Each structure stands twice: as structure tokens, then as C-alpha cells.
Amino acid sequence: MNGLVVLLISFFGLVLFRVPIAFSMGLSSMITAWSMGLSLNVIMRNIFEGVNSFSLLAVPFFLLAGMIMNQGKVTDRLLELSQALVGHIR
């Protein structure tokens, strides 16, 4: 059977059984790969290589650093410093 047909049928079948969307997407992808004869090891290696990127990891760590700075009141002091340095300039 065509890979797209297997993917759509398995996805909508899982959604009809009230499986959460994220799990339905993952399971339907695995079912499609299995029906096409792809190895699970190859699929997992490709997923890991796609996610293992500096750019993708930089964004959550940047947000985490901002949250830590906000909890420690560092951001308030940085804003006061910038206001003192250039606050008089319009």
C-alpha cells in the first residue's frame, strides 16, 4: 500500500480512538515506516541527528537564561543601568 495512505489512515484511526495528537503523529509515522520496511534503528538515528543541532538547542537555553535572570532580578538592574546610561536620549 502507498506510504501516504498508510500514514493518513493510521493517523486518523488513532485520533478517532482519542489518542493524543502528538502520540498519534509519532505512532502513525512508526507504523508507516514499518509498513515500508524501514529499520527502526535508521529512523531513530535520523531523528537524533535532526534534533542534535546547536541552533535548536540555543533557543530553549536562551529562554532559560532569561528566566533565571528575571527570577534573580538581574533584568531589573540591567534596565536601571541602561536607563542611567542612555535614558536621557530620546
CORDA-V587620 format. One record per run of one state. SS is the DSSP state (H for helix, E for strand, - for the rest). FROM is the first residue (numbers start at 0). TO is the last residue. Records with the same first field share a line. If there is no record, write none. Layout:
SS->FROM-TO, FROM-TO
This chain:
-->0-1, 16-19, 35-38, 51-52, 71-72, 86-89
H->2-15, 20-34, 39-50, 53-70, 73-85
